[in-house]
Amino acid sequence: MTRPGRSRRADLIVLGAEVALLAAAVTVGALLNHRGVRLHADAAPLYASWQPHLGVGTPASLLVAALFVWRGVRWATDTRWPQLLAVGYLASVLWTLSLALVDGWSAGLTERLTVQAEYLHEVPRVTDVATMLSGFAARILDFQPDSWSTHTAGHPPGALLFFVGLERIGLGGGVAAGLACVLLGATVSVSVPVTLRALGAEDAARAVWPFLILFPGAVWVGASADGIFAAVVAAGLALLAVGGRAGAVPGGLLLGLALYLSYGFVLVGVLAVTVVLLRARDRLGVFLLAAAAVAAVVAVFTLAGFWWLDGYHLVARRYYQGWAAERPFGYWIWANLAALLLSAGPVAGPAVRRAVAALAIRGPGRPLAATLRQRFASTGPTVWLPIAAAVAVLAADLSALSKAEVERIWLPFTVWLLVATAHLPASHRRWWLAAQAATALAVNHLLWTVS
């Protein structure tokens, strides 16, 4: 068994490596910007600009951080399950909203999605949904009169369709869109614990709970559409974990819809397969039902006139019609990971290290294979879900289709890295929560982030 002192030293080594990576990314980014290299990120590795400031959300964000650093671990242990989920959701909403309001009501929340590059800019141009879907791919490439704006062109039509739907039910405009990002994005604090509990790891779900609330990535959940995307993916995976027809079909429908929110969500398949394999029973039935539901979503969009693969190939071309052609891959391939650390928080590295190390733990005289089977059965979700998320992130990074802005783009994967925090000793969790909160507060108060 690994000695506590040795594990603590290993955590500090990983933390030091994180700090070194971040320092290198900031320093090299500043030098490249100074030399005129077109990173298109003034505060690289984040897509932001340096602008220290306070705002109306500052007191509330400090209060939430202090409360959950002080009592979060105890509440996670002592609170009854239904109340835990309810409190977690409300706290997550307050944390996300207060961070957004550090930049002010308009600039931080209600105007983020109304700028020219965003989805709401396109909503008035959609007069007929069927026509929009059938002609969507033809408007992806840039430098034509009716080209879609940057974010709309960079995603399948489901993302735009969501905001069109809000407008059609009377919830149009920046206020409703911004609040939708916050209210839906905060459901991740429910979906992830529900997934873990359904997979037989309620103690782990409780351990992870406060880290999902003081999530540094909440800086980008409020308000960007990627917060909604993270919520859809997390809810779909939770429903798969619950399983049976009651969960597999709606879970598959949500994950199928996720494919039409972002092309990168084909990598969610790694997480989905992991969740199904971690189920105690009826794996094949859940997989087949979910796969059929995904296929149904694909069929609907295809019959409506949008073929996913056409969109993907056109987006790859559009990507290099813009800033991506100038952003140096040699910098972003590793600086992306520094941006990920600011979104996931400093706990990510040590926690994932502990999760991976758990695979090698075995008792005296026990074969490794027997130990792995036992660990998979007892703490499988806390090991394999973070590993699956890390695999998805690395694949996205190596694709060269994620150069910068990954602090928000990778949110649907980042939250699953935090599942590894279940491996932290209880006595360490308060300190790590403080580090998580400090990261979010520092980013939001020192930088002017851009969604």
N, C-alpha and C positions, 0 to 999 in steps of 0.2 A: 504494500500500500504506500502511496506517495506521502511523504512527511509534510505536515502543515507548513513548516518553515521553508521547505524546498518549493512548495507550490506558491508560497507568498513571494519568494525571490523570483520565481519564473514569471509571476504576474507583473512584478516591477520591471523585469527585463522587457516584457512585451510592451508595457506602458512607455518605457523609455524609447523603444523602437517606434511607437506611435508618435511620440513627441518629435523624434528626429525626422520622421517622414513628413510630418506637418511643417516643421521648421524649414526643411529642404524645399517643400512645395511652395511655401510663402516666399522664401528668399529667391529661389530660381524664378518664380513667377514675377516677382518685382523686378529682377534684373532683365528678364525678357521683355517686360512691358517698357522698361526704361530704354531698352535698345530698339524699341519700335516693332518687336515681333508681335504679330497680331494674334494674341491670345483671346481677345474679345472678352476679357474678364479682368476688370481693374483690380480686384482683390483676389486674384488667383491664389489657391485653386477653387475658390467659390465664385459664382457668377454674381458679383456684388461690387460695391464701391465702399471705400473707407469713409465712414461718416459717423463718428461717435455722437450719440444723441440719447435723450430720455423721452418718454412719452406718457400718455394717459394710462397705458397698460403696464407701466413699470411697477407701481405699487402692488397691483394684483398679481403680477407674475412673481414678484419677490415673496408675496404672502403664500401663494400656492407652493412655491419651491420650499420655503421654510417649513410649512406644515407637513409636506410629504417626506422631506428629509428627516424631520423629527419623529413623525408617527407612522409613516407609510409602511414600514416593515411590520410594525405591530398590528396595524389595521388589516394588513394582508393575511395575517395569521388568525386573528380573532373574529373577524366579521363573517357573518353567515353569507353563503354563496350568492343568493339573489341580491342581497344588499351590497355585496362587494362589487358586483357587476354594475349596479346602478350608480353607486358612489364613484366607481372608476370612470364610468362614462361622463358623468357630470363634471368630475375633476379634470378629465381630459379636454372637455369642451372649454372649461374655464382657462386652463393652461394654454391651449392653442389660441383662444380668443385674446387673452391678455398679451401674449407674445405678438400677435398681429397688431394690436392696438398700441404697442410701443412706437410703431411708425405712424400712428394716427388713424382715425376712423376711415378717412378717404384713401390716403396713400397706402395704408397697411391692410385694408380689407376690401372696401367697396369699389376701388378703381383698378385693382390688380388685374382683373379679367376683362377690362374694357379697352385696354390699349390696342393699338392696331395689330400687333402680332397675335393677339389672343382670340379665343373663341367667340366672345360676345360681339366682336367687331363684325363677324360673319352672320350672326343670327338674323339681322334684318334682310339679308340677301337670300334667305331660304324661304321662298314663298310656297313651295310644294315639296314635301319630303320625298315623295317617289322620284321626282325629277332630280332632286339633290343626290339621292343615292345612285341612280343610274348614271349620272354624269360626274360623280365625285372624282373618279380616277383621272378624268380628262383635264381636271383643273389643278392637279398636284404640282406639276412642273412649274417653275418660276418663269418670269419674263414673258408672260402672255397677259392679255388684257383682263381676263377673268380668273387669274391664278388665286388660289386660296392663300390666306395669310399664313405666317410661319407655323404657328402651332396647329392650325387646322390642317394644313398640308402635311405636317409631320406625323399625323395620327390617322388611323382609320376613321370612318364617318361616325362611329358610335360616340366619340367624344363630343363632336359638334351636335349630334342628335340629342344628347342629354340636355344641353343648354337650350336647344330649340324647344324641347319638351317642357322645360321650366317656363319658357316664355309663353307657350301655348296654354298653359294652365294658370296664367296670370302672375307668374313669379319671374318675370323678366327683369333685366337690369343688374347692375353690379352688386347691389345690396343682397338680393336673393342668391346670386351666384356665390358671393363671398361667404355668406352664412351657410350655404349648402356644402361648401368645401369643409368648413369647420365642423358642422354637425354630422356630416357623413364620415369625414376623416377620423373623427373621435371614436367611431364605432370599432376601430381596430383594437381599442382597449377592452372591448367585449369579445370580439371574434377570436383573438389569439388565446385568451384564457379558456374560452369555450372549447376550442380545438384541443388544447392540452388535456382538459378534463375529460373530454370524450375519448381521448386516447389513453385514459387511465393514469393521468399524471396530475391529479388535482393539487398536490403539494407543490409541484413545479409551477403550476398555473398561478398559485398564490405568491410564490417567490418572484415570478416575473412581473406580476401585476403592477407594483409601483414603478418599475422601469418603463412600462408602457405608458404610464401617465406622464412622468417627467422625461418624455422622449424628446431629445434635441431636434429631431426631424420635424417636430410640430411647428418650428419656425417656418417651414415650407408647406406644411399642411394648410396653414391659414395665411394667405389663401391662394392655392393653386389647384388646378384640376387633378394633379397627381395625388393629392390627398384623397379625392374621391376614388381614383383608380386603386389606391392602396386598400380602401375600404371594400371595394367590390371583390378584389382578389382574396382578402382575408375572410370575408363572409362566405365566399365560395368554398374555400378550404375548410372553414368551420362546418359547413353543411356536409361536406364529404366525410369529415371525421365523425359527425353524428350518425351518418350512414343510413342504410335502408332506403326504401323509396321516399320516405319522408325527407331525407337529406340529399341523397345522391342526385336526383333529378334536378331540384332547384340549384344545388351546388354546381352541377354541370352546366346549367343554363347561365349562371353568373360567370363561370370561368369561360364559357363560350363567348359571352358578351365582352369579357375582358380582352379577348383577341381583337375586338373591334374598338377598343379604347386605346391600345398601344400595340404596335407591331412587336415590340420587345417582349410582350407577355406570352409569346410562344414558349419562353423560358419558364413560365409559371408551371408548365408541364412537369418540370423536375420536382417542384414542391407538391404538386397534386399527386403524382405517382408515389412520392414518399409518404404522404398522408394515408393513402389507400393501403400501402404495404404495412404501415404501422397499426392498422386496425386489427383488433383481436380476432375478428371473424368476418365472413362474407366479403372477402376482398374482391373476388372475381365479380360477384353480383354488383357491388358498388361501382367497380371500374366500368363494367359494361353499361350500366344505367347512366353513369356520368358521361361516358364517351358518346352515347346516343344523344344525350341532351346537348353536348357541345356540337355534334354534327347537325342537330336541328337548327341551332343558331347560325351555323355556317350556311346551311341551306337557305334560310330566310334571307340573309344578306345577299347571297349569290343570286337567288331568284329576283331580288329587288334590283339587281344590276351591278352590284359591287363584288368583284372577285378579289379576295384577299391578296393573292400572290401578285396580281397586277399592281395593286396598291403598294405592296412592299418593294417591288422592283423600281417603281417610279419614285418612291420616297428615298431610296438609296441614291438615285440620281439627283433629286431635289436637295438632299442633304449636302452634297458637294457643289451645289450651285450657290451656296451661302457661305457662312463663316467657317464651316467645317473644312472647306478647301484650304483655309489659311491657318487654322489652329493646328499647331505641330503635334503629331501623334506621339513623337518621342518624349514630349513633356506630359501630355495628358494621360498616357497609358499608365503612368504611376501616380501622377498628381490626382487623378480621379479617385484613387484609394484614400488620399488625404482628405478629399472632399467628403467621401463616404464616412470617414471617421468623425467629422464634425456633425454629420447628420445622425449617425448611430450613437455617437458619444464615445468617450475613452474606455468605457467598460467593455466595448465590443471585442477588442483584441484579447484581453485576459479571459473574458468569459468563453469565447470560442476556443481558446487554448485549453481551458479546463474541460470543455465538452469533448474535444478531440482526445485529450489525455485520458478521459474516462473510458475510452475504448480499450486502453491497454491495461487497465486495472484488473488484476486477477488474484485470487487467494492462493495460499501455499498449495502446491501440487495440482492446481486446477489447470487443465489445458486451455490455451487461448481461445480455441473455438467455443468451448463450453462457456467461458467467461463472456464472450461476445454475445452468445445467444441469451445469456442471463441479463446482460446489460441492455440489450435491445428490448427485451420484454419489460424490464423495470424502469429504465430511464430513456428508452428509445427516442421519444419525441424531442427531448432536450439535447440529444446528440445529433440526430439525423436531420431535423428541420433546419438548424443553423448551418449544417454542412451543405444541405441542398440549396439554401439561400446563397451561401458563399460560392457554390459552383455556378449558380445562375449569374451572380454578379461578375465573376471572372470571365464567363463566356461573353457577357455584354461588353465588358471592358476590352477584350481581345477582338471584338467584332469591328472596332474602329468606327462604330456608329454611335458611340457615346463619348464624345470628346467635350468635356465640361458639362456643367449643369446637372451632374449626376446626384448632387445632394437632394434634389427633388425627384429626378427621373427614377432613381432606384428605391424610392420610399416603399413600394410594395414588397421589395425583398429585404430592405433594411430592418423592418420590424421583426422579421423572423430570425435575424441574427441575435436579437435580444432575448430570444428563448433560452439561449445558452447561459443567461444570468442565473438560471436555476442552480447552476453548479457552484455559484459563489458561496462561501461560508456565510452563515447568517450574521456573524459578527462583523463582516466586512461590508454588508449591503448598504448601510447608512452612508458610509464614506463614498461608496461608488455612486449612490444617488446624488450626493452633494456635487460630485464631479460632473454628473450628467446635467444637473440643473445649471451649474456654473457655465458649462459649455454653451447651452442654449442662451442663457442670459448674456454672455459675452458676445456671441455672434450677433444677437439681435440688437445689442446696444452699441457695439463698435462698428458694425457694418450696415449698409443699406442694401438689403437683399432684394433680388429681382426674381419674380416667379417666371 
